[in-house]
Amino acid sequence: MRYAPIPANEIEPGLRVVLVSDQDGDYDIADSNPLIGTEYECEGVIEEVTPDEIYVEWDNGSHNVYVEGDLGYASNDHMPGGRCSSIW
């Protein structure tokens, strides 16, 4: 399943998300950047939105900041073992 980025006008606090893109290659994929399709994949919730940044708290307890185009809608069907289940 491919996850499309969330449109900018739909990004808001409380929205459940997954990290779908490392478009600039700037993120070290880890607990704090749990890219979908990697061993770290995890869901999270948007905490705050500013004009330039999106603050996310991941279900694994990590926090990080992203930009438009990095996040997709979380799907409870995608991680049957839990919101931070390893696929490996």
N, C-alpha and C positions, 0 to 999 in steps of 0.2 A: 504494500500500500504506500503510495506517495502522499506526503503531506504538503499542501500548499501553504505559503505564508499567509498570515492573517492580514486582511486589508487594514490600512492605517486607521480608517474611521471606525473600526470595530475593536480596536485595542483599548482595554479598560481594566482598572483594578478589579480583582476577583475572578478574572477569566482564567480557566485552566488551560495550560499550554504545554507544548513540547518544543525542544530546540530542533528545528528542521534544517537550518542552514548555518554554515560557517563561510558565508559568501566571500569574505576577504581573507580567509585563512588565518585570522588573527587569534582564534581561540585555541588554547591547549585543551584537547578533549579529555575531560576528567569529571569527577563528581560535581564540580562547580560549572561545568559546561557539558551536560549530558546529552550529546548529540544523538538523535534518534538513529537506530541501526547500529549503534556501537555498544560495547559492553557496559557503558555507563548510562544508557538511556533511562530517562526518568520524566515524570510529569511534575509540573509545578504550578504556582499561581502568581499572577501579576500583582505586585504589591503597590506599585506607583508608576505613573506615566508622566513624563515631562516632554517638552517639544522635541528633545533630542535623544532621550533614553527611556528604556523600559526596565524597571526593576522587578526581578523574579526571585521568589523563594521556591527552591526545588523541594520535593517531598523527602529527599534524603538529608535535608537540613542545610544545604548549601544555598548561598545567595549569589546573584550576579546581575550584571547590567547588559542589556542588548539594545539593538537598533531595529527599526522597521525592516521586515523581511526575514528576520532570524527565527521567528516563532510561528508555530502552527497550533491549531486547536488540538487539545488532548482528546484521545479516544479511549474510553475505559475498555473497549474490546481489544485494544492493541497489546496491552500488557496483562494477560490473564492471571499471572501470579502475583500481581500487585503493581503499584504505581511506579516502583523503581526496580522491577525485576530485571535481572540480567538475561539476555537472550543467548548467552554463551554457555 
